Amino acid sequence: MKLGKVVMVVVLALGLSAFAPQAMAKTDVLFGGASIVGVYYQVALQISNLMNKNMGDKYNYIGRPTGGSVFNINAIIRETFDFGVAQSDRNFQAFKGLADWQGKPVTNMRSVFSMHPETVMLVTRKDTGIKKVADIKGKHINIGNPGSGQRFNAEEVLKIYGIDKDKDITAEGLQQHEASRALVDRKIDAFFYTVGNPSAAIEEPAQSVDMVMIPLDHPDIKKLAEEKPYYVYTKIPAGTYKGVDYDVPTYAVTATVISHEKVPDEVVYDMVKTVFERLDDLKKSHAAFRILEPKQMLQGLSAPFHPGAIKYYKEKGWM
Ligand code: GLU
């Protein structure tokens, strides 16, 4: 090739590359939810939608179903998830080295914000004859899959009511989508679940069977709610679910969003900023999110806040 031609080709190639679209590598962000019929999966999915819609040139968010709170905390510890949802009581236990993390306090977990409240529930069908917790003796009860948050709450309630899970009931460890189905199919008599309201896990059985929700109002539950910073004594208002036209007293935790210390500040900052600046969109994406309120969303967390979140909260004067 003559020199002139070579120069032409080089100039052309350089010129073209200057106009070629820059193939920027997107950052993959993995967000752990829980069962597909619960609300955590909606947290992971809806925040992922929000991020992909508003910052899709920079991030590729993936919200995925998981085993629940304990699964998510353990995935955060191993740094396989960037974000995950976990109950406030499980968040506290992990941070302090209690329960599933006995003697092994989790040091790399970071708090991002709180989401919706979740009530501890015992759900049955009318035909089981179960009207109070004591009536579950001799019955087939789902207490939640290992890895879920609700399993601890179920065991705690059983203990308070003096029911031995190994002797007094046949305890199952089904995932919630299986448990909701099993209640309808009469394969179990009741299930425990700790979840935000309304949830598909309860709405769906309410459509096909006469559903009954059992009050969890033992004095020791009220006492527990007074003692523990992550519990509140509350009620599920009448009419929340089809056929349940009475208030159901119980206690509640808060769904928290967690991360780990190695997630870059910019990733957490971008997510937090987008969530708070598009909070109205997020609130509209699921009925359980309607009550979200910024100041409240900074409460109920145990692990230290992630520096990326702190940066935004300071900018807003919330910290
Ligand atoms: N609270 C449940 C758990 O940790 C999940 C509830 C939900 O999926 O909304 O494991």
Boltz pocket constraint, residues with backbone or C-beta under 6 A from the ligand:
constraints:
  - pocket:
      binder: B
      contacts: [[A, 33], [A, 34], [A, 35], [A, 37], [A, 38], [A, 39], [A, 40], [A, 41], [A, 67], [A, 68], [A, 69], [A, 70], [A, 85], [A, 86], [A, 87], [A, 118], [A, 147], [A, 148], [A, 149], [A, 150], [A, 194], [A, 195], [A, 196]]
      max_distance: 6.0
